[in-house]
Amino acid sequence: MTRMTRLMLILYPFGAGAMGINLFFASLIGTWIGWPAMPPVWSVIGGAILGLPATWVFSRHISNLMDRADAES
C-alpha cells in the first residue's frame, strides 16, 4: 500500500465531513435567493461522494510535500 493510499484512507472521513458541511451551508445560503434547503441526509450522501476527489487531491499534495521533505534530508 502506497503512502498516498494510506493518507487517503486516514483523511477520507475528514474530507467527506468537510464536504458534507460545505454542501449543507451552501444550501442554506441558497435559501436567501429562494432555493429550498438541502436535507442533512442529502448533505451526508453528497459529502461522501464529493469527499473522495477532494481527499485524493489533498492527500496527493501532502504526499508530494513529504517526498520533497525526504529528498531534502
C-alpha positions as CSV (number, residue, x, y, z in Angstrom):
1,M,0.0,0.0,0.0
2,T,1.5,3.3,-1.0
3,R,1.9,6.3,1.2
4,M,-0.8,8.2,-0.7
5,T,-3.3,5.4,-0.3
6,R,-2.7,5.3,3.4
7,L,-3.1,9.0,3.6
8,M,-6.4,8.9,1.7
9,L,-7.8,6.2,4.0
10,I,-6.9,8.2,7.0
11,L,-8.1,11.6,5.7
12,Y,-11.3,10.5,3.9
13,P,-13.6,10.8,6.9
14,F,-12.4,14.4,7.4
15,G,-12.7,15.2,3.7
16,A,-16.2,13.7,3.5
17,G,-17.3,15.5,6.6
18,A,-16.0,18.8,5.4
19,M,-17.7,18.4,2.0
20,G,-21.0,17.5,3.7
21,I,-20.9,20.6,5.9
22,N,-20.0,22.8,3.0
23,L,-22.9,21.4,0.9
24,F,-25.3,21.9,3.8
25,F,-24.2,25.5,4.4
26,A,-24.2,26.3,0.7
27,S,-27.8,25.1,0.5
28,L,-28.6,27.4,3.5
29,I,-27.1,30.3,1.6
30,G,-29.3,29.3,-1.4
31,T,-32.4,29.9,0.7
32,W,-31.6,33.6,0.5
33,I,-32.5,33.5,-3.2
34,G,-35.5,31.2,-2.8
35,W,-34.0,27.8,-3.3
36,P,-35.0,25.0,-0.8
37,A,-32.6,24.0,1.9
38,M,-30.9,20.6,1.4
39,P,-31.9,17.9,3.9
40,P,-29.0,16.8,6.1
41,V,-29.1,13.3,4.8
42,W,-28.5,14.5,1.3
43,S,-25.6,16.6,2.6
44,V,-24.1,13.4,4.1
45,I,-24.5,11.5,0.9
46,G,-23.1,14.3,-1.2
47,G,-20.2,14.7,1.2
48,A,-19.4,11.0,0.9
49,I,-19.4,11.3,-2.9
50,L,-17.5,14.7,-3.2
51,G,-15.2,13.9,-0.3
52,L,-13.4,11.2,-2.4
53,P,-11.9,13.5,-5.1
54,A,-11.2,16.3,-2.5
55,T,-9.4,13.8,-0.3
56,W,-7.4,12.5,-3.3
57,V,-6.2,16.0,-4.2
58,F,-5.3,16.8,-0.6
59,S,-3.5,13.6,0.1
60,R,-1.6,13.9,-3.2
61,H,-0.5,17.4,-2.1
62,I,0.6,16.1,1.3
63,S,2.4,13.1,-0.2
64,N,4.3,15.4,-2.6
65,L,5.3,17.6,0.3
66,M,6.5,14.6,2.3
67,D,8.5,13.4,-0.8
68,R,10.1,16.8,-1.1
69,A,11.0,16.8,2.6
70,D,12.5,13.3,2.3
71,A,14.6,14.4,-0.7
72,E,16.0,17.4,1.1
73,S,17.2,15.5,4.2
